[in-house]
Amino acid sequence: MRVEQQVFRGVPTSVDLGFLAGGWAQLILVFASPGWLQALQAPLAQAAPAAVRMGCCTAGEISSRGVSDDTAVVTAVSFDRVQVRAAVTRLAGMADAQAAGERLAQGLPADGLRAVLLLSQGVGINGSALLQGMKGVLGGVPIAGGLAGDVSFQATWVLTPEGLSQDQLVAVGLYGDALQFDFGCYGGWTPFGPARKVTRSEHNVLYELDGEPALEIYKRYLGSHAQGLPGSGLLFPFAMLGEDDQEVGLVRTILGVNEAEGSVTLAGDIDPDGYLRLMHASTDALVDGAGTAAQQSATPRSGPGLALLVSCVGRKLVMGDRVDEEVEAVADVFGPGVTLTGFYSNGEVSPAGTLLDCKLHNQTMTIARLHEA
């Protein structure tokens, strides 16, 4: 397995992209600010026309150097005994999310499929429904990736083999028994306040908690932070609880608010019979959470390879200037033989715990580690 990475702070020249010469790369991952994505798509297609290219805009880029902003992280991968296939579909709207997931999964041949990397637009989508559609076709095949990042919650871009788009989704299937796929995910957020019963919701839109308008309750807890919604909501996500008032290990962050309806739109589905509790975090707790996620994905058989890190933009806002520490915590676990790439997102996709049941996470560090046996 060969992995090479470059971090650009300007439009790369043909010399800069010389590391792709010879057509050796099977897969190119690109995580960048929107402007650099647009500038990169043509040069990359010219430098590596046979490679599968996938990427997205971010709220911060992750590389083996740490965390950067307004850069482009280009990571090229070639496997010795693993094959790569891509599927692309267009999202017609939030209501199309589940069907879009089905279309993506159906576009990947089933024979020999070991794992799937997924990148999606990050604003007008129900990530839970997207995954539900994919899992209905793929069964227990693990899926890792995330929703494109955008701190302004206005628009996101995804790079696919067909080009750059605001409404396309891309899934890359990895094939062959030689592939080793390890994963980990952990938050580090702390719940506060009482658990509130979901009394009215529809998919990922929350209308009422304990019979009161959800937005009214949420603003009451946020106090002065409510003036910065929806962006300030990244600092105060919800912990999802089941019907028995027990945590289920999922966090939901806010994508938007509707003042007229008094509703809050979350990044994924809400249990209509469950409970929600607000959360907050400290930098130390989030850094420890990232280290825990790395330990989960560092199995004894692990060797050199690639680790895809997808962390939530809310974590980045909480950590501020210390955000590099969570990536350093992961690097300390893996050592120098593993190349790190990834981004700060509007939602993270990963299997949960020791199961291959893939979930949409928010405010979580998720890690997918790829190497060959």
Secondary structure, 3 states (H helix, E strand, C coil): CEEEEEEECCCCCCCHHHHHCCCCCCEEEEEECHHHHHHHHHHHHHHCCCCEEEEEECCCEEECCEEECCCEEEEEEECCCCEEEEEEEECCCHHHHHHHHHHHHHCCCCCCEEEEEEEECCCCCCHHHHHHHHHHHHCCCCEEEEECCCCCCCCCCEEECCEEECCEEEEEEEECCCEEEEEEEECCCEECCCCEEEEEEECCEEEEECCEEHHHHHHHHHHHHHHHCCHHHHHCCEEEECCCCCEEEEEECEEEEECCCCEEEECCCCCCCCEEEEEECCHHHHHHHHHHHHHHHCCCCCCCEEEEEEEEHHHHHHHHHHCHHHHHHHHHHHCCCEEEEEEEECEEEEECCCCCCEEEECCCEEEEEEEEC
